[in-house]
């Protein structure tokens, strides 16, 4: 499966940002999540000689790109090392996952992940907030459609091109 995804793991995010830079977009950037276990898997494939030789090169290059206001163009978000559903693990494990991820990203790409997070699979619970703060996370981005589709007045119909509601989630 990994070898079918070479582009997303080696070049596509950076190439998209590079295209925006070439087009003269001074503020363009992207937030990207790369789990520690993915880094581990790609490193193993690279060291075996099977595939992914030099896979980190574009990532390492892009960590120095900045917008006209000095913000990172490729913002490596914080994440859980093993891609855990953080809303389902305890606080101590959550902090450990973020800390392990921070070390893995620093070693692999030469720059630590940022202080923001797009939690794996949008698994979020307010009870995570104290642990996230303990782990140094300053902001969370959760796709609002996952919350909106749980409301009784969610504007879904067959022609809406929106994700249909799950009856078990509606409140």
SULQUI-V599599 format. One record per residue. N is the residue number from 0. RES is the residue in one letter. PHI is phi in whole degrees, 0 to 359 (none if undefined). NEAR is the number of other C-alpha atoms within 12 Angstrom. Layout:
BEGIN
n = {N,N}
res = {RES,RES}
phi = {PHI,PHI}
near = {NEAR,NEAR}
END
This chain:
BEGIN
n = {0,1,2,3,4,5,6,7,8,9,10,11,12,13,14,15,16,17,18,19,20,21,22,23,24,25,26,27,28,29,30,31,32,33,34,35,36,37,38,39,40,41,42,43,44,45,46,47,48,49,50,51,52,53,54,55,56,57,58,59,60,61,62,63,64,65,66,67,68,69,70,71,72,73,74,75,76,77,78,79,80,81,82,83,84,85,86,87,88,89,90,91,92,93,94,95,96,97,98,99,100,101,102,103,104,105,106,107,108,109,110,111,112,113,114,115,116,117,118,119,120,121,122,123,124,125,126,127,128,129,130,131,132,133,134,135,136,137,138,139,140,141,142,143,144,145,146,147,148,149,150,151,152,153,154,155,156,157,158,159,160,161,162,163,164,165,166,167,168,169,170}
res = {X,X,X,X,X,X,X,X,X,X,X,X,X,X,X,X,X,X,X,X,X,X,X,X,X,X,X,X,X,X,X,X,X,X,X,X,X,X,X,X,X,X,X,X,X,X,X,X,X,X,X,X,X,X,X,X,X,X,X,X,X,X,X,X,X,X,X,X,X,X,X,X,X,X,X,X,X,X,X,X,X,X,X,X,X,X,X,X,X,X,X,X,X,X,X,X,X,X,X,X,X,X,X,X,X,X,X,X,X,X,X,X,X,X,X,X,X,X,X,X,X,X,X,X,X,X,X,X,X,X,X,X,X,X,X,X,X,X,X,X,X,X,X,X,X,X,X,X,X,X,X,X,X,X,X,X,X,X,X,X,X,X,X,X,X,X,X,X,X,X,X}
phi = {none,302,292,282,242,304,300,298,273,241,211,305,301,290,295,296,293,300,299,294,296,297,277,80,271,290,251,292,198,215,258,228,251,230,288,297,291,293,304,300,296,292,298,295,295,296,292,283,82,285,191,68,300,69,298,275,304,293,297,296,299,286,294,266,286,228,282,297,260,86,276,296,278,245,265,279,284,292,198,271,308,263,60,283,281,298,290,252,250,283,298,296,294,298,299,298,301,293,296,297,297,303,295,297,292,300,295,285,245,81,214,285,292,289,262,245,214,251,297,309,56,59,285,223,217,303,294,285,304,301,292,298,297,299,275,86,276,256,209,232,244,235,299,295,300,291,271,300,287,268,272,300,264,303,278,264,210,302,261,277,61,254,293,292,288,260,306,289,265,288,225}
near = {10,20,18,11,16,21,18,24,32,31,25,21,28,34,23,24,32,27,19,21,23,12,12,13,18,21,21,27,30,28,28,32,35,42,35,33,25,28,33,24,25,31,26,18,21,21,15,12,13,15,22,28,20,23,32,31,18,28,37,25,24,33,34,21,29,23,24,15,13,15,20,29,35,40,36,40,38,43,49,41,34,29,29,27,23,34,24,21,22,20,23,18,24,37,29,25,33,41,31,28,38,38,25,31,36,25,20,31,29,21,26,30,39,33,25,28,38,33,37,30,20,23,27,27,21,16,17,27,24,18,26,36,21,20,30,25,29,19,20,27,24,20,17,16,19,22,22,22,24,21,20,16,13,23,18,19,13,10,9,11,9,15,19,22,24,18,12,11,15,16,14}
END
